Amino acid sequence: SFSIKSNNMELVTKEIIEEVEPLYINKKNINIKLLIEPETILEADFDYERIKQVLRNIFANAIKFTAEGTLIAQIYNCELSYE
């Protein structure tokens, strides 16, 4: 199990996947895949505990409403425009 308090989205996402898989995935026929787009900036300033809670909720809801198949967690850069 991961126990790294990192501001790296890949590590935080893998930590949550590892946490939720045994709780939910084994009860259903669901797989989780993590896709990271090339050239994605993974290091960022964020509240580690807050992002873990958000990801945990997203995965729990996705698993709850998925009978079987694959859940894909995708990490990529996006441009924000403040106009």
Phi, psi and chi 1 to 4 in degrees:
 res  aa     phi    psi   chi1   chi2   chi3   chi4
   1 SER       -  139.4  173.5      -      -      -
   2 PHE   -71.6  142.8  -74.0   92.6      -      -
   3 SER  -139.0   29.9   61.6      -      -      -
   4 ILE   -89.9  127.6  -58.7  167.7      -      -
   5 LYS   -94.6   82.9  -73.2 -159.7  172.2 -172.3
   6 SER  -111.5  153.8  169.9      -      -      -
   7 ASN  -100.7   41.6  -81.1    8.0      -      -
   8 ASN  -112.4  117.5 -179.6  -65.5      -      -
   9 MET   -61.2  -34.2  -77.8  -57.2  -61.9      -
  10 GLU   -63.2  -47.2  178.9 -179.9   10.8      -
  11 LEU   -66.2  -40.9  -66.2  178.3      -      -
  12 VAL   -65.4  -43.0  173.9      -      -      -
  13 THR   -65.0  -42.4  -54.7      -      -      -
  14 LYS   -62.4  -37.6  -75.4 -179.6  177.3  178.7
  15 GLU   -61.4  -44.4  179.3  179.8   -5.7      -
  16 ILE   -68.5  -41.7  -63.1  -56.3      -      -
  17 ILE   -59.0  -45.4  -69.3  171.0      -      -
  18 GLU   -62.9  -32.6 -171.3  172.8  -70.4      -
  19 GLU   -73.4  -42.7  179.8 -177.7  -52.6      -
  20 VAL   -85.6  -25.6  -61.5      -      -      -
  21 GLU   -53.4  -53.6  -87.2 -175.3  -39.8      -
  22 PRO   -65.0  -28.7  -11.3   19.7      -      -
  23 LEU   -76.1  -37.3  -59.8  174.6      -      -
  24 TYR  -119.6  -43.1  -59.3  103.6      -      -
  25 ILE   -64.3  -40.8  -57.0  -56.0      -      -
  26 ASN   -66.2  -19.2  -64.6  -28.5      -      -
  27 LYS   -85.2  -16.7  -63.5  176.3 -175.6  175.1
  28 LYS  -130.0  167.4  -65.0 -177.5  169.8 -171.8
  29 ASN   -91.7   69.3 -171.6   19.6      -      -
  30 ILE  -127.2  139.2  -62.2  174.4      -      -
  31 ASN  -115.4  153.0  -62.4  -51.6      -      -
  32 ILE  -118.9  129.7  -63.1  178.5      -      -
  33 LYS  -118.1  141.3  -71.2 -173.3  179.2  179.5
  34 LEU  -109.4  119.2  176.2   59.2      -      -
  35 LEU  -112.0  129.5  -61.4  178.2      -      -
  36 ILE  -120.6  117.4  -58.5  172.0      -      -
  37 GLU   -64.9  144.9  -65.9  -65.1  -38.6      -
  38 PRO   -57.3  147.7  -19.6   28.6      -      -
  39 GLU    65.7   17.7  -60.1 -179.0   21.9      -
  40 THR   -74.5  133.8  -60.4      -      -      -
  41 ILE   -81.7  114.8  -61.4  168.5      -      -
  42 LEU   -97.0  -22.1  -64.1  170.3      -      -
  43 GLU   -87.6  131.1  -63.3  -68.9  -28.9      -
  44 ALA  -157.0  160.4      -      -      -      -
  45 ASP   -87.0  119.2  -77.2  -24.1      -      -
  46 PHE  -155.7  162.4   55.5   80.7      -      -
  47 ASP   -78.0  107.6 -177.3  -38.0      -      -
  48 TYR   -53.9  -50.8  175.1   80.3      -      -
  49 GLU   -66.1  -37.2  -67.7  -58.8  -36.4      -
  50 ARG   -66.5  -45.7  171.8   87.3   58.7  173.8
  51 ILE   -66.5  -35.2 -159.6   73.8      -      -
  52 LYS   -61.9  -43.5  -83.2 -177.6   61.3  176.5
  53 GLN   -65.0  -42.1 -175.0   61.4   45.8      -
  54 VAL   -62.4  -48.1  168.6      -      -      -
  55 LEU   -63.0  -41.1  -70.0  171.6      -      -
  56 ARG   -59.0  -43.6 -168.5  177.7  -67.3  117.7
  57 ASN   -66.8  -41.9  -71.1  -17.1      -      -
  58 ILE   -61.3  -47.6  -70.4  169.5      -      -
  59 PHE   -64.5  -42.5  -80.4  113.8      -      -
  60 ALA   -60.5  -43.7      -      -      -      -
  61 ASN   -67.6  -41.4  -75.9  -32.2      -      -
  62 ALA   -61.9  -42.5      -      -      -      -
  63 ILE   -67.9  -41.2  -68.3  163.7      -      -
  64 LYS   -59.0  -38.9 -179.5  174.7  160.9 -178.2
  65 PHE  -100.6   15.3  -65.5  106.6      -      -
  66 THR  -119.8  121.9  -57.6      -      -      -
  67 ALA   -78.2  -41.5      -      -      -      -
  68 GLU  -164.0  165.0   63.0 -178.9   40.0      -
  69 GLY   121.2 -150.6      -      -      -      -
  70 THR  -125.3  130.9  -58.8      -      -      -
  71 LEU   -97.2  132.6  -60.9  175.1      -      -
  72 ILE  -114.2  120.3  -60.6  172.9      -      -
  73 ALA   -98.4  118.7      -      -      -      -
  74 GLN  -117.9  130.3 -173.8  174.2   13.3      -
  75 ILE  -113.2  126.7  -59.4  174.2      -      -
  76 TYR  -154.1  162.3   59.2   92.3      -      -
  77 ASN   -78.8  146.1  -67.3  -30.8      -      -
  78 CYS  -136.1  152.9   66.8      -      -      -
  79 GLU   -97.1  132.6  -68.1 -175.1   30.7      -
  80 LEU  -105.8  139.2  -61.6  175.9      -      -
  81 SER  -122.3  123.7  174.8      -      -      -
  82 TYR  -108.8   98.9  -61.2   98.9      -      -
  83 GLU  -116.8      -  -64.7 -179.1   24.0      -
